[in-house]
Amino acid sequence: SATKTKLATVNEKLDALERRLEMLEVKLSTASAGTSVFR
């Protein structure tokens, strides 16, 4: 059905977003650990 297809697409987009956020968090945590700029 069309609904299932839409849900699958939304799920894929959410997965991609979650991965990007995780990567950003890692970058931010390593950056803040290396510098005291954010404090």
Buried (B, 14 or more C-beta within 10 A) or exposed (E): EEEEEEEEEEEEEEEEEEEEEEEEEEEEEEEEEEEEEEE
